[in-house]
Amino acid sequence: MASEQITRPTRFSSEREEAEWWDSHPDFILQEFERAKAEGRLGHGIVKRRMEEMEAAKDAALKLDAADITLASKLAERKGIEREVYLKELVHAALLKEAEALDQSSAA
């Protein structure tokens, strides 16, 4: 890999400009793969797995009681975050706690 790091522009003014950039920087993908490998982010099936996770997340929906929604809204407001973000944090923390409890009970 060349010692000079190639930086990809965040925006292109046209498809033609983007195509010309990719044509003139063929080592960029190699650089990014080497960086991912060095950081341990390279593996088999990662893109497929992430796509499956995204698809599953689109289908996830919870119906909550009105009182729970009201309480979640108040608590989220106190924390200065959106209700949906607050609920995601709660669900994530509860899942981790439950998984840890199950792991400990099965190890006993």
Beta strands, then each sheet from edge to edge (+ up, - down):
end
